Amino acid sequence: MRLSARVDYALRAAAELASVADGADSGRSRPVTAEQIARSQDIPPKFLESILLQLRRGGIVHAQRGPEGGYWLARAAAEISLAEVIRVIDGPLAHVRGQRPEQLGYHGAAQALQEVWIALRASEREILEQVTIADVAAGVLPGRITELAADPRAWS
């Protein structure tokens, strides 16, 4: 699986917003400026602005203009999965040559590839929908995720 820089930055920005909220399960505490997020997460500011716009349009963050303005999560961080953020930024989780796996037509010896791509997408979903922005911000991941990451083969 390849994640774009946009997705990486979007996830980091969302985690940063979660870290300043009044706890993972609460609403907004105070708006955070794009500049503050960019500085905290070492994200290019102009790039971050366009990402935050996508997140706002996708219902992940709210924004307020003005001297007291900034961004905050639209819902509790515990209600926002990594998968949701990825879909808002890059679209569906698994594509092969720009198509959904169920739309591909494999024949003969390669026919089983379609099932492999569908299983891969299911596996990605299982992980990315289980982990929330609150989990990332708190640094406490679900047990299955920690277990998978602890396997030395996962790191190579």
C-alpha positions, 0 to 999 in steps of 0.5 A: 500500500502506498500512501500519498504525502497528502494523506500522511500530512492529513493524518498528522494534521488531524492527530495534531488537532485531536491533541489540542481538543478537550480529550479524545471524546469531546468536541472543540476546545480552541481553533488551531491555525494552519500555521501552528499545525504546519510548524508542529508537524513540519508540513509545508504551509501552502500544501497544508492549506489545501489539505485542510480545505479538503478535510473541511469539505469532507466533514473531518474539520471545521474552520473559522476565519478571523483573528480567533480563527483556525481549525478543529475536528468536526467530531470527536477524534474517537469517531474519525477513523484513519480510513475516513481521512484517507478516503476524503483525501485520496478516494477509495482505499484499494485501486488497481490501475485506477479501478476498483478490484471488483470491476477488473476482468482477469482471465485464465491463469491470472483470474485469482488476482481479482480475489487477492486484490479484494482480500487486500482491500478488506485487510486494509479496511480492517486495520484503517477503520479500527484505528481512530485519530484519537488512538494516534494522538494518544499513542495508544493503538488497538491491540491487534495493530500493536501485535501486527507492528511488533512482528519483525517481518512487518518492518522489512 
